[in-house]
Amino acid sequence: MVFISISDMIFQKMKSKLLGIITFICLFLGIESFAQKQMEMAINPIVHADVPDLSMIRVGDTYYMSSTTMHMSPGLPIMSSKDLVNWKLESYCYDRLVENDAMNLNNGQNTYGRGSWASCIRYNNSEFIVSTFAATSGKTHIYTAKNIKGPWQEKTFKPAFHDHTIFFDDDGKIYMIYGVGKLKVLELKSDLSGPVEEVKEKVLIENASAPAGDKIMLSAEGSQLFKKDGKYYLFNICWPRGGMRTVIIHRADKITGPWEGKIGLQDLGVAQGGLIDTPNGRWFSYLFRDNGGVGRIPYLVPVEWKDGWPILGENGKVPMTLTLPANKSLIQNLVNSDEFSRKKGEAALPLVWQWNHNPDNLLWSVSERKGFLRLKTGRIDTSFVSAKNTLTQRTIGPESTGSIVLDASKMKEGDIAGLGLLQKNYGFVGVKIESGIKSIIMVSTKAGKAVEIEKVSLAQNTVFLKAECNFKDRVDIAHFFYSLDGKSWTTIGEPQKMPYTLPHFMGYRFSLFNYATKNIGGFADFDYFRIKDKISEK
């Protein structure tokens, strides 16, 4: 028989409790550590905003990316990052793409959905090189700079080589690959002023879509060329009929071929892009996805190399988390609030702003009234999308809010000014002067026509306006609000559907505007624009 003293029993109970506490602490710390690790991981999409047609390079420990903004001015944005996840605007390659009626919104013309398209960024001989092409100009445009912030020098030549990639080979030759379906290659002059006349272009791949089958809705395009361990790798996108946007990869030992191809990725429609490596030897593919009203949004996909091929994704799938630094807010670096107060030496407009088409620089100012953006009317316009000098920023997902304060005291009869969401099926909330009376109106596009959904009488000069965008799970719905004091908000109009349309080919944008329908010479003053990455959920 074994006897246990009371003191021993107390000790065992205390020991058991202590072990329990220690176990709980260990589990807690383990869970917390796991949660911490989860918090430190990047989430796809890496940028929940319209940053399509991305092209990317690494110079030392810094990554650089170019993208498409088409009919916006300035255009061809250049961004930088230290971690492949968090990007900031550095410059634009051009202030104005070209001077013609379409780009200037003159004589009833526009270049919505056109402007400059897919670009290619490179670094060679201590110089940044960015190229693009434009149906609006009918030319290929090449920009060079020693510093990523510019100034950028431009060279142009005809024709506009579609979705091209420029490649600086080890032997000093410079190649350009371009085309749709049938891909061609030509050699560029050393000064990048155009093709070498003595060298004829050649067909590189007769049917680059072939790896995806013979029923193709969108033939292979979006060429981007890379070289690793002596082999050439060409990335393209195609879209099989009844399928999804698909990555096609070809490889060859010589740039002239022969080329062998395969499907590189077919998941979620994430496609079009290329390869990037990190200083520590990791590889990723940068791609983008059509994601409704917010636009075309960038993803990163891990890459492993096997038998001389880049293998994209995890078991052929796009992962939603990545072992990279966590995503920070897009606010400040890609979009930002603006009080319109400028210190001496500061740019009139920060890089986050772009004009819808070329602006008339005589009709806007941030200096005529301190702390305000002034938009003046200089001609008669018939609609929001035909108006000059509409100032825009990206909307961001999964949700975002833009708000302004508008002083309408100097608007004239027939003037309409306010805050819009720009796309083909646009909507806006603004102030309208009609028969000398101010009203707050909400306008929505229905069946291709602008319809005034609601009108509220306004008895004061200053009004607060707000637009909230919900892109969660591609709901793509916006709500508009007004306030007389900036504290109490009232919904106006109806929910605005925000479908992505090809005629504009761009995600919805917050837009500050003022246009005249009867008399010119009036102006609207905007006290601020403020953006948040959340909505009120009203």
KOLFILUM-714249 format. One record per residue (C-alpha): residue in three letters; x, y, z. Coordinates in pm, 1 decimal, decimal comma. Example, Ala and Ser with C-alpha at 12.3 -4.5 7.8 and 13.67 -1.06 7.14 Angstrom:
2
["ALA" [1230,0 -450,0 780,0]],
["SER" [1367,0 -106,0 714,0]],
REM end
This chain:
538
["MET" [0,0 0,0 0,0]],
["VAL" [127,8 345,1 -98,1]],
["PHE" [54,1 642,0 126,3]],
["ILE" [56,6 998,9 -17,8]],
["SER" [79,9 1287,7 220,9]],
["ILE" [-145,2 1589,6 199,5]],
["SER" [155,3 1806,1 112,1]],
["ASP" [242,0 1574,9 -177,6]],
["MET" [-112,6 1602,1 -309,5]],
["ILE" [-99,5 1980,4 -292,6]],
["PHE" [236,0 1977,9 -472,2]],
["GLN" [101,6 1752,9 -752,8]],
["LYS" [-200,3 1981,0 -800,7]],
["MET" [18,6 2288,8 -811,2]],
["LYS" [254,0 2115,8 -1053,1]],
["SER" [-36,7 2018,0 -1277,5]],
["LYS" [-172,5 2373,7 -1277,3]],
["LEU" [174,1 2512,2 -1348,5]],
["LEU" [221,4 2274,1 -1639,5]],
["GLY" [-118,7 2375,4 -1768,6]],
["ILE" [-30,2 2742,4 -1748,8]],
["ILE" [303,4 2680,4 -1923,0]],
["THR" [130,6 2476,2 -2194,9]],
["PHE" [-128,6 2750,5 -2242,8]],
["ILE" [143,6 3015,8 -2267,8]],
["CYS" [334,9 2806,3 -2520,9]],
["LEU" [23,1 2747,6 -2725,6]],
["PHE" [-69,7 3114,8 -2702,3]],
["LEU" [275,6 3224,2 -2809,3]],
["GLY" [271,0 2969,2 -3087,0]],
["ILE" [-61,7 3092,9 -3216,7]],
["GLU" [47,9 3453,2 -3179,8]],
["SER" [372,6 3375,9 -3361,5]],
["PHE" [175,2 3207,2 -3639,6]],
["ALA" [-63,9 3501,3 -3658,7]],
["GLN" [230,3 3738,1 -3666,6]],
["LYS" [381,7 3543,6 -3954,4]],
["GLN" [48,2 3553,0 -4133,8]],
["MET" [30,4 3928,0 -4084,5]],
["GLU" [375,9 3966,3 -4235,3]],
["MET" [281,3 3780,5 -4553,4]],
["ALA" [182,7 3958,2 -4872,3]],
["ILE" [-167,2 3908,6 -5008,7]],
["ASN" [-269,5 3878,3 -5372,4]],
["PRO" [-354,0 4097,2 -5551,9]],
["ILE" [-41,3 4288,9 -5457,3]],
["VAL" [-204,6 4609,8 -5583,2]],
["HIS" [-584,3 4630,4 -5565,4]],
["ALA" [-610,2 4905,4 -5823,6]],
["ASP" [-592,0 4956,3 -6199,0]],
["VAL" [-224,4 4890,3 -6283,6]],
["PRO" [-244,5 4682,8 -6604,3]],
["ASP" [9,8 4571,1 -6866,2]],
["LEU" [286,1 4577,9 -6610,4]],
["SER" [648,0 4540,4 -6716,7]],
["MET" [912,3 4500,1 -6447,2]],
["ILE" [1288,8 4506,3 -6392,9]],
["ARG" [1527,5 4492,1 -6097,1]],
["VAL" [1830,7 4719,2 -6068,7]],
["GLY" [2035,9 4618,3 -5764,2]],
["ASP" [1792,0 4587,5 -5474,7]],
["THR" [1521,9 4806,7 -5629,2]],
["TYR" [1239,2 4700,7 -5857,9]],
["TYR" [1088,9 4928,3 -6122,5]],
["MET" [757,2 4889,3 -6300,9]],
["SER" [583,5 5059,4 -6590,5]],
["SER" [211,6 5035,4 -6662,0]],
["THR" [-67,6 5159,2 -6887,3]],
["THR" [-289,7 5464,6 -6833,4]],
["MET" [-385,1 5512,2 -7199,2]],
["HIS" [-578,9 5837,6 -7251,8]],
["MET" [-460,2 5997,8 -6926,7]],
["SER" [-212,1 6287,2 -6912,3]],
["PRO" [59,0 6273,8 -6796,1]],
["GLY" [100,1 5910,6 -6897,1]],
["LEU" [307,6 5595,3 -6881,0]],
["PRO" [362,8 5584,2 -6502,7]],
["ILE" [686,9 5452,1 -6355,6]],
["MET" [683,7 5302,4 -6004,9]],
["SER" [948,8 5166,4 -5767,7]],
["SER" [953,0 4910,6 -5487,2]],
["LYS" [1198,3 4755,2 -5244,8]],
["ASP" [992,9 4441,7 -5181,2]],
["LEU" [788,5 4365,6 -5499,7]],
["VAL" [468,1 4433,0 -5304,1]],
["ASN" [453,2 4799,3 -5207,0]],
["TRP" [494,1 5042,8 -5495,1]],
["LYS" [520,6 5419,7 -5522,6]],
["LEU" [495,6 5652,7 -5819,2]],
["GLU" [826,9 5801,1 -5934,8]],
["SER" [748,5 5976,1 -6262,3]],
["TYR" [566,0 5969,8 -6594,0]],
["CYS" [746,2 5920,0 -6923,2]],
["TYR" [545,7 6190,6 -7096,4]],
["ASP" [339,2 6491,2 -7005,9]],
["ARG" [136,8 6484,1 -7327,8]],
["LEU" [147,8 6185,8 -7563,3]],
["VAL" [57,9 6374,5 -7879,1]],
["GLU" [-124,2 6690,7 -7985,8]],
["ASN" [-428,9 6606,1 -8194,5]],
["ASP" [-805,7 6644,4 -8169,2]],
["ALA" [-856,3 6300,2 -8016,3]],
["MET" [-602,1 6347,2 -7739,5]],
["ASN" [-719,7 6706,1 -7680,2]],
["LEU" [-1092,5 6618,6 -7669,8]],
["ASN" [-1154,2 6865,1 -7952,4]],
["ASN" [-1411,6 6869,3 -8232,7]],
["GLY" [-1611,1 6586,2 -8079,9]],
["GLN" [-1319,6 6344,5 -8085,3]],
["ASN" [-1166,9 6142,4 -7801,9]],
["THR" [-921,7 5858,3 -7751,7]],
["TYR" [-1095,9 5660,3 -7479,0]],
["GLY" [-961,4 5305,0 -7468,7]],
["ARG" [-664,9 5401,4 -7683,1]],
["GLY" [-381,4 5642,5 -7605,4]],
["SER" [-61,4 5453,9 -7520,2]],
["TRP" [-81,8 5080,6 -7450,5]],
["ALA" [138,1 4803,1 -7307,4]],
["SER" [488,3 4929,6 -7231,8]],
["CYS" [825,7 4765,3 -7183,0]],
["ILE" [1082,4 4880,7 -6925,5]],
["ARG" [1453,0 4797,5 -6951,1]],
["TYR" [1786,2 4908,3 -6799,9]],
["ASN" [2099,3 4912,6 -7014,9]],
["ASN" [2432,1 5096,6 -6990,2]],
["SER" [2319,4 5286,1 -6676,8]],
["GLU" [2008,5 5410,9 -6853,7]],
["PHE" [1637,4 5340,3 -6812,3]],
["ILE" [1453,1 5266,1 -7135,7]],
["VAL" [1072,7 5257,0 -7155,8]],
["SER" [885,0 5195,0 -7478,9]],
["THR" [519,2 5194,2 -7575,8]],
["PHE" [299,1 5227,8 -7881,7]],
["ALA" [-16,4 5422,2 -7957,7]],
["ALA" [-288,8 5397,5 -8217,8]],
["THR" [-367,1 5758,7 -8120,4]],
["SER" [-32,8 5871,8 -8262,0]],
["GLY" [29,0 5587,0 -8505,7]],
["LYS" [380,9 5558,3 -8365,9]],
["THR" [613,4 5362,7 -8143,0]],
["HIS" [746,1 5579,6 -7858,9]],
["ILE" [1074,9 5518,1 -7673,9]],
["TYR" [1172,9 5715,6 -7364,0]],
["THR" [1515,3 5720,5 -7198,7]],
["ALA" [1647,7 5868,2 -6873,4]],
["LYS" [1949,3 5836,8 -6647,1]],
["ASN" [1729,1 5886,0 -6342,0]],
["ILE" [1398,7 5710,0 -6281,0]],
["LYS" [1245,5 6045,9 -6188,7]],
["GLY" [1340,9 6183,3 -6529,8]],
["PRO" [1367,7 6398,4 -6727,2]],
["TRP" [1269,9 6154,9 -7001,2]],
["GLN" [1387,0 6200,0 -7359,6]],
["GLU" [1156,8 6078,9 -7637,6]],
["LYS" [1217,8 5919,4 -7974,3]],
["THR" [934,6 5811,2 -8202,9]],
["PHE" [904,2 5620,7 -8526,8]],
["LYS" [634,4 5459,3 -8736,5]],
["PRO" [450,0 5227,3 -8726,4]],
["ALA" [301,1 5152,0 -8383,7]],
["PHE" [447,2 4806,4 -8311,9]],
["HIS" [173,8 4625,0 -8118,3]],
["ASP" [248,7 4487,6 -7768,9]],
["HIS" [621,0 4483,6 -7829,5]],
["THR" [908,1 4384,8 -7603,9]],
["ILE" [1258,8 4528,3 -7638,2]],
["PHE" [1554,3 4303,5 -7558,9]],
["PHE" [1921,0 4397,6 -7522,3]],
["ASP" [2115,0 4080,9 -7604,5]],
["ASP" [2460,2 3984,1 -7480,2]],
["ASP" [2618,1 4048,1 -7822,9]],
["GLY" [2508,1 4413,5 -7819,7]],
["LYS" [2219,3 4369,1 -8061,7]],
["ILE" [1879,5 4514,4 -7973,6]],
["TYR" [1569,4 4322,1 -8072,6]],
["MET" [1200,3 4400,6 -8076,5]],
["ILE" [935,4 4127,9 -8076,8]],
["TYR" [576,5 4228,2 -8151,8]],
["GLY" [248,0 4116,9 -8301,8]],
["VAL" [-68,2 3918,6 -8233,1]],
["GLY" [-81,7 3544,7 -8297,5]],
["LYS" [196,0 3557,8 -8556,5]],
["LEU" [488,6 3710,8 -8367,5]],
["LYS" [765,3 3891,8 -8552,8]],
["VAL" [1115,8 4004,4 -8459,5]],
["LEU" [1320,2 4296,3 -8590,9]],
["GLU" [1648,3 4458,5 -8498,3]],
["LEU" [1664,4 4813,9 -8361,6]],
["LYS" [1933,5 5072,6 -8420,7]],
["SER" [2176,2 5127,1 -8135,8]],
["ASP" [2033,1 5475,2 -8072,3]],
["LEU" [1676,4 5330,4 -8057,7]],
["SER" [1561,1 5564,9 -8332,3]],
["GLY" [1397,4 5286,8 -8533,4]],
["PRO" [1449,3 4948,1 -8698,3]],
["VAL" [1774,3 4866,7 -8878,1]],
["GLU" [1676,9 4910,3 -9243,7]],
["GLU" [1930,1 4656,2 -9373,8]],
["VAL" [1790,6 4376,5 -9157,3]],
["LYS" [1446,8 4251,3 -9258,7]],
["GLU" [1196,2 4159,6 -8991,9]],
["LYS" [1126,3 3788,4 -8958,3]],
["VAL" [843,5 3573,2 -8835,4]],
["LEU" [953,9 3446,7 -8495,8]],
["ILE" [659,3 3217,1 -8415,2]],
["GLU" [392,1 3145,2 -8674,9]],
["ASN" [114,8 3072,9 -8422,6]],
["ALA" [209,1 3159,0 -8065,4]],
["SER" [-140,9 3059,9 -7941,9]],
["ALA" [-97,3 2695,9 -8050,0]],
["PRO" [-13,0 2554,2 -7702,9]],
["ALA" [-363,1 2658,7 -7588,5]],
["GLY" [-541,7 2481,5 -7873,3]],
["ASP" [-703,8 2585,7 -8199,5]],
["LYS" [-1016,9 2757,0 -8062,4]],
["ILE" [-881,2 3096,0 -7961,5]],
["MET" [-1084,8 3406,6 -7879,5]],
["LEU" [-780,2 3631,1 -7822,0]],
["SER" [-462,2 3535,6 -8006,4]],
["ALA" [-126,1 3549,2 -7831,5]],
["GLU" [-5,5 3902,6 -7759,4]],
["GLY" [161,1 4099,8 -7478,5]],
["SER" [510,9 3972,1 -7559,1]],
["GLN" [779,4 3995,8 -7290,4]],
["LEU" [1122,0 3837,4 -7347,3]],
["PHE" [1375,0 3720,9 -7085,7]],
["LYS" [1700,8 3528,1 -7078,8]],
["LYS" [1827,7 3284,9 -6814,6]],
["ASP" [2123,1 3047,4 -6828,0]],
["GLY" [2165,2 3106,7 -7199,9]],
["LYS" [1802,4 3029,5 -7288,9]],
["TYR" [1539,8 3274,6 -7414,9]],
["TYR" [1192,5 3275,7 -7258,6]],
["LEU" [902,1 3452,8 -7426,6]],
["PHE" [582,3 3521,6 -7229,4]],
["ASN" [246,7 3588,9 -7396,4]],
["ILE" [-121,4 3589,0 -7312,4]],
["CYS" [-400,0 3424,8 -7510,6]],
["TRP" [-764,4 3349,2 -7439,9]],
["PRO" [-907,8 3014,8 -7552,4]],
["ARG" [-1272,4 3032,1 -7652,7]],
["GLY" [-1488,0 2924,6 -7358,5]],
["GLY" [-1185,1 2936,2 -7130,8]],
["MET" [-987,9 3202,7 -6946,4]],
["ARG" [-691,9 3435,5 -6994,8]],
["THR" [-390,6 3204,4 -7020,1]],
["VAL" [-13,8 3241,5 -6987,4]],
["ILE" [180,1 3097,7 -7282,4]],
["ILE" [557,1 3043,8 -7252,8]],
["HIS" [797,4 2968,1 -7536,3]],
["ARG" [1167,9 2894,0 -7500,9]],
["ALA" [1462,0 2866,9 -7739,4]],
["ASP" [1839,7 2836,8 -7735,1]],
["LYS" [1868,4 3111,7 -7996,3]],
["ILE" [1652,1 3418,7 -8037,2]],
["THR" [1586,1 3310,8 -8396,2]],
["GLY" [1449,7 2977,4 -8272,1]],
["PRO" [1335,1 2710,4 -8306,8]],
["TRP" [1086,4 2784,1 -8027,3]],
["GLU" [892,2 2528,9 -7823,4]],
["GLY" [585,6 2637,1 -7629,5]],
["LYS" [357,4 2531,2 -7345,6]],
["ILE" [83,0 2664,7 -7121,3]],
["GLY" [247,8 2842,5 -6829,2]],
["LEU" [-56,0 2914,9 -6611,8]],
["GLN" [-431,8 2882,1 -6642,0]],
["ASP" [-598,8 2992,7 -6318,3]],
["LEU" [-840,2 3272,1 -6224,3]],
["GLY" [-766,4 3450,6 -6552,0]],
["VAL" [-439,9 3578,7 -6401,5]],
["ALA" [-217,0 3632,6 -6705,5]],
["GLN" [2,0 3869,4 -6911,8]],
["GLY" [337,0 3967,1 -6769,0]],
["GLY" [676,6 3814,6 -6720,4]],
["LEU" [959,2 3712,9 -6488,2]],
["ILE" [1144,1 3888,5 -6207,5]],
["ASP" [1410,1 3760,5 -5968,7]],
["THR" [1508,8 3880,0 -5622,5]],
["PRO" [1863,3 3953,5 -5499,3]],
["ASN" [1855,0 3629,5 -5297,9]],
["GLY" [1767,6 3415,1 -5598,0]],
["ARG" [1390,3 3375,3 -5568,9]],
["TRP" [1178,6 3401,3 -5882,7]],
["PHE" [828,1 3533,7 -5940,2]],
["SER" [599,4 3597,6 -6232,8]],
["TYR" [418,8 3931,6 -6234,7]],
["LEU" [76,1 3911,4 -6400,0]],
["PHE" [-262,3 4081,9 -6381,8]],
["ARG" [-629,2 3995,9 -6365,3]],
["ASP" [-939,4 4160,3 -6510,4]],
["ASN" [-1133,0 4240,1 -6193,6]],
["GLY" [-1443,2 4435,7 -6283,5]],
["GLY" [-1499,9 4800,8 -6203,8]],
["VAL" [-1176,5 4859,4 -6012,2]],
["GLY" [-982,3 4762,2 -6323,5]],
["ARG" [-698,4 4525,4 -6407,1]],
["ILE" [-504,1 4440,1 -6093,5]],
["PRO" [-149,9 4296,1 -6044,5]],
["TYR" [-68,7 3957,3 -5893,7]],
["LEU" [259,7 3788,1 -5807,7]],
["VAL" [301,8 3414,9 -5860,7]],
["PRO" [600,7 3216,3 -5725,8]],
["VAL" [818,5 3045,2 -5986,1]],
["GLU" [1030,1 2729,9 -5958,1]],
["TRP" [1263,4 2611,8 -6232,1]],
["LYS" [1236,7 2253,4 -6354,0]],
["ASP" [1399,6 2097,7 -6660,5]],
["GLY" [1476,8 2441,4 -6796,5]],
["TRP" [1117,2 2567,9 -6766,3]],
["PRO" [969,7 2824,6 -6528,1]],
["ILE" [688,7 2653,8 -6333,8]],
["LEU" [431,0 2911,5 -6227,4]],
["GLY" [215,2 2895,4 -5915,0]],
["GLU" [162,2 2638,2 -5644,0]],
["ASN" [39,4 2316,6 -5804,0]],
["GLY" [-67,8 2527,7 -6099,1]],
["LYS" [-270,6 2766,5 -5885,1]],
["VAL" [-231,4 3132,8 -5795,5]],
["PRO" [-163,8 3155,1 -5419,0]],
["MET" [-350,8 3417,3 -5221,6]],
["THR" [-59,3 3467,5 -4979,2]],
["LEU" [311,1 3509,7 -5048,2]],
["THR" [617,0 3495,3 -4825,0]],
["LEU" [695,1 3858,3 -4894,7]],
["PRO" [645,8 4172,5 -4682,0]],
["ALA" [283,7 4259,8 -4609,5]],
["ASN" [85,3 4495,2 -4832,0]],
["LYS" [63,0 4848,7 -4701,6]],
["SER" [-208,9 5095,7 -4793,5]],
["LEU" [-205,0 5231,5 -5147,7]],
["ILE" [-279,0 5574,5 -5005,0]],
["GLN" [10,1 5819,1 -5039,2]],
["ASN" [205,9 5607,0 -5287,1]],
["LEU" [-47,9 5539,7 -5565,6]],
["VAL" [-342,5 5755,7 -5457,2]],
["ASN" [-359,1 6032,6 -5200,8]],
["SER" [-563,4 6308,2 -5046,2]],
["ASP" [-485,4 6664,6 -5152,0]],
["GLU" [-561,5 6986,1 -4964,6]],
["PHE" [-438,5 7183,7 -5268,6]],
["SER" [-197,1 7383,5 -5053,3]],
["ARG" [141,4 7422,4 -5217,9]],
["LYS" [472,5 7521,6 -5066,5]],
["LYS" [728,3 7710,3 -5270,0]],
["GLY" [902,5 7477,5 -5514,4]],
["GLU" [639,0 7204,7 -5497,5]],
["ALA" [478,4 7068,6 -5812,0]],
["ALA" [139,4 7215,2 -5894,8]],
["LEU" [-5,7 6864,8 -5893,8]],
["PRO" [136,9 6555,5 -5718,1]],
["LEU" [198,4 6241,1 -5926,0]],
["VAL" [-121,3 6074,7 -5803,4]],
["TRP" [-322,9 6306,7 -6030,0]],
["GLN" [-381,2 6256,0 -6402,2]],
["TRP" [-600,1 6455,9 -6639,2]],
["ASN" [-863,1 6287,9 -6853,4]],
["HIS" [-698,2 6349,9 -7194,5]],
["ASN" [-473,9 6653,6 -7247,5]],
["PRO" [-570,7 6950,5 -7030,3]],
["ASP" [-592,9 7316,2 -7127,3]],
["ASN" [-339,7 7457,7 -6881,7]],
["LEU" [-490,9 7805,5 -6903,2]],
["LEU" [-812,0 7681,0 -6744,3]],
["TRP" [-694,1 7544,3 -6410,8]],
["SER" [-490,5 7670,4 -6117,0]],
["VAL" [-381,9 7588,5 -5761,8]],
["SER" [-234,8 7933,9 -5707,3]],
["GLU" [-514,2 8180,5 -5792,9]],
["ARG" [-684,2 8100,6 -5463,4]],
["LYS" [-458,9 7965,7 -5193,2]],
["GLY" [-551,5 7613,8 -5081,7]],
["PHE" [-796,7 7553,9 -5367,6]],
["LEU" [-800,7 7386,6 -5706,6]],
["ARG" [-978,4 7614,6 -5952,3]],
["LEU" [-1135,5 7464,0 -6264,6]],
["LYS" [-1250,6 7720,4 -6520,8]],
["THR" [-1478,4 7678,6 -6820,2]],
["GLY" [-1350,5 7779,7 -7161,6]],
["ARG" [-1596,6 7621,0 -7400,3]],
["ILE" [-1940,8 7464,6 -7418,2]],
["ASP" [-1955,6 7089,0 -7354,7]],
["THR" [-2241,1 6844,1 -7371,9]],
["SER" [-2139,7 6577,7 -7120,3]],
["PHE" [-1907,6 6473,3 -6839,8]],
["VAL" [-1698,4 6250,2 -7069,5]],
["SER" [-1647,0 6523,9 -7330,9]],
["ALA" [-1549,2 6790,7 -7078,3]],
["LYS" [-1200,1 6939,4 -7069,8]],
["ASN" [-983,3 6942,1 -6757,8]],
["THR" [-1132,1 6660,4 -6555,6]],
["LEU" [-876,5 6571,6 -6288,4]],
["THR" [-862,6 6205,1 -6185,1]],
["GLN" [-720,9 5949,0 -5945,6]],
["ARG" [-761,7 5572,9 -5932,8]],
["THR" [-1029,5 5416,4 -5720,6]],
["ILE" [-889,0 5136,9 -5502,7]],
["GLY" [-1024,6 4807,2 -5376,1]],
["PRO" [-1171,9 4632,5 -5202,6]],
["GLU" [-1343,3 4959,1 -5109,5]],
["SER" [-1267,9 5329,6 -5120,3]],
["THR" [-1424,2 5669,4 -5059,4]],
["GLY" [-1350,8 6001,0 -5227,5]],
["SER" [-1483,3 6329,9 -5092,0]],
["ILE" [-1457,1 6696,4 -5184,6]],
["VAL" [-1567,3 7042,6 -5077,0]],
["LEU" [-1698,9 7252,9 -5364,9]],
["ASP" [-1741,6 7632,4 -5369,6]],
["ALA" [-1999,7 7703,6 -5641,8]],
["SER" [-2025,0 8079,8 -5589,2]],
["LYS" [-1860,7 8168,9 -5923,1]],
["MET" [-2029,1 7912,4 -6140,6]],
["LYS" [-2242,5 8044,5 -6425,4]],
["GLU" [-2579,6 7955,7 -6570,9]],
["GLY" [-2565,3 7604,1 -6715,5]],
["ASP" [-2243,3 7505,7 -6534,2]],
["ILE" [-2211,7 7159,7 -6378,2]],
["ALA" [-1928,0 7077,2 -6135,6]],
["GLY" [-1863,0 6808,7 -5879,2]],
["LEU" [-1725,0 6463,0 -5806,9]],
["GLY" [-1757,8 6185,0 -6062,2]],
["LEU" [-1671,7 5821,4 -6115,8]],
["LEU" [-1527,4 5811,6 -6466,3]],
["GLN" [-1587,0 5523,3 -6704,6]],
["LYS" [-1820,7 5473,3 -6999,7]],
["ASN" [-2109,9 5405,0 -6760,0]],
["TYR" [-2025,6 5699,1 -6538,0]],
["GLY" [-2205,9 5857,6 -6247,1]],
["PHE" [-2153,8 6177,9 -6050,9]],
["VAL" [-2281,9 6405,2 -5778,1]],
["GLY" [-2248,2 6776,1 -5840,8]],
["VAL" [-2388,9 7126,3 -5844,9]],
["LYS" [-2587,9 7255,2 -6140,2]],
["ILE" [-2689,9 7615,9 -6207,3]],
["GLU" [-3028,1 7631,8 -6380,8]],
["SER" [-3242,0 7945,8 -6415,1]],
["GLY" [-3009,6 8109,2 -6164,1]],
["ILE" [-3083,7 7844,2 -5900,8]],
["LYS" [-2827,2 7606,8 -5755,2]],
["SER" [-2915,3 7239,6 -5718,6]],
["ILE" [-2732,7 6927,8 -5609,5]],
["ILE" [-2781,6 6657,0 -5871,2]],
["MET" [-2695,8 6290,2 -5905,1]],
["VAL" [-2645,9 6169,4 -6262,5]],
["SER" [-2618,2 5807,9 -6376,1]],
["THR" [-2560,8 5650,7 -6717,3]],
["LYS" [-2845,2 5434,2 -6842,3]],
["ALA" [-2852,2 5268,7 -7183,6]],
["GLY" [-2565,6 5491,1 -7291,3]],
["LYS" [-2735,0 5815,0 -7185,1]],
["ALA" [-2680,0 6040,6 -6885,3]],
["VAL" [-2992,2 6056,2 -6668,5]],
["GLU" [-3051,2 6301,3 -6385,1]],
["ILE" [-3172,4 6068,2 -6111,4]],
["GLU" [-3232,2 6320,7 -5833,0]],
["LYS" [-3215,2 6697,1 -5780,4]],
["VAL" [-3206,6 6879,1 -5444,9]],
["SER" [-3226,0 7256,9 -5406,8]],
["LEU" [-2909,7 7420,6 -5267,9]],
["ALA" [-2937,8 7751,5 -5081,1]],
["GLN" [-2566,1 7798,1 -5002,5]],
["ASN" [-2244,8 7829,6 -5202,6]],
["THR" [-2040,5 7555,4 -5035,9]],
["VAL" [-2133,4 7188,0 -5040,3]],
["PHE" [-1960,9 6863,3 -4938,7]],
["LEU" [-1981,3 6573,4 -5186,8]],
["LYS" [-1880,1 6210,0 -5148,9]],
["ALA" [-1860,7 5888,9 -5356,4]],
["GLU" [-1821,6 5545,9 -5198,5]],
["CYS" [-1707,2 5245,2 -5404,9]],
["ASN" [-1758,2 4882,9 -5308,4]],
["PHE" [-1549,4 4641,3 -5515,7]],
["LYS" [-1568,1 4348,0 -5270,2]],
["ASP" [-1627,2 4020,8 -5453,8]],
["ARG" [-1686,4 4227,7 -5767,6]],
["VAL" [-2005,9 4380,6 -5632,5]],
["ASP" [-1896,8 4699,5 -5817,4]],
["ILE" [-2154,2 4935,7 -5667,9]],
["ALA" [-2109,5 5303,6 -5578,4]],
["HIS" [-2320,2 5537,3 -5365,9]],
["PHE" [-2318,9 5916,7 -5376,8]],
["PHE" [-2376,1 6155,0 -5085,3]],
["TYR" [-2396,6 6526,2 -5007,1]],
["SER" [-2364,7 6728,0 -4687,7]],
["LEU" [-2427,5 7090,8 -4601,4]],
["ASP" [-2191,8 7091,4 -4302,5]],
["GLY" [-1944,6 6805,7 -4364,2]],
["LYS" [-2085,9 6609,8 -4070,2]],
["SER" [-2431,9 6488,5 -4157,0]],
["TRP" [-2447,0 6305,1 -4490,8]],
["THR" [-2748,2 6233,8 -4711,1]],
["THR" [-2763,3 5973,4 -4986,1]],
["ILE" [-2860,0 6112,5 -5324,8]],
["GLY" [-2982,2 5934,5 -5634,3]],
["GLU" [-2950,4 5559,5 -5657,2]],
["PRO" [-2674,6 5297,2 -5635,2]],
["GLN" [-2441,2 5329,0 -5932,3]],
["LYS" [-2339,1 5008,0 -6107,7]],
["MET" [-1974,1 5013,7 -6216,2]],
["PRO" [-1917,2 4765,1 -6499,4]],
["TYR" [-1578,2 4747,5 -6668,0]],
["THR" [-1623,4 4834,8 -7035,6]],
["LEU" [-1383,1 4799,8 -7325,6]],
["PRO" [-1466,5 5137,6 -7485,0]],
["HIS" [-1283,5 5301,7 -7192,0]],
["PHE" [-1061,4 5001,7 -7105,8]],
["MET" [-984,5 5139,7 -6759,2]],
["GLY" [-1094,8 5102,6 -6398,1]],
["TYR" [-1326,4 5366,4 -6249,9]],
["ARG" [-1159,6 5689,6 -6140,2]],
["PHE" [-1250,4 5955,5 -5888,4]],
["SER" [-1287,4 6272,1 -6094,8]],
["LEU" [-1307,5 6643,3 -6016,3]],
["PHE" [-1480,0 6832,2 -6296,2]],
["ASN" [-1646,4 7154,0 -6408,6]],
["TYR" [-1801,5 7214,5 -6748,9]],
["ALA" [-2026,9 7469,7 -6913,1]],
["THR" [-2342,2 7393,4 -7109,4]],
["LYS" [-2451,2 7753,8 -7180,0]],
["ASN" [-2195,6 8022,2 -7085,0]],
["ILE" [-1817,1 8015,6 -7051,8]],
["GLY" [-1601,2 8202,5 -6802,2]],
["GLY" [-1732,9 8059,3 -6477,0]],
["PHE" [-1522,6 7858,1 -6236,1]],
["ALA" [-1555,7 7613,0 -5948,2]],
["ASP" [-1317,8 7598,8 -5650,9]],
["PHE" [-1234,2 7268,3 -5480,8]],
["ASP" [-1110,5 7303,5 -5122,6]],
["TYR" [-977,9 6949,1 -5098,5]],
["PHE" [-999,1 6592,8 -5223,0]],
["ARG" [-975,7 6320,2 -4957,6]],
["ILE" [-953,0 5948,4 -5014,8]],
["LYS" [-1002,9 5663,1 -4769,3]],
["ASP" [-969,5 5287,9 -4812,1]],
["LYS" [-1306,2 5216,7 -4651,9]],
["ILE" [-1672,7 5308,7 -4686,6]],
["SER" [-1939,1 5401,6 -4434,2]],
["GLU" [-2146,6 5092,0 -4520,3]],
["LYS" [-2467,1 5296,4 -4522,9]],
REM end
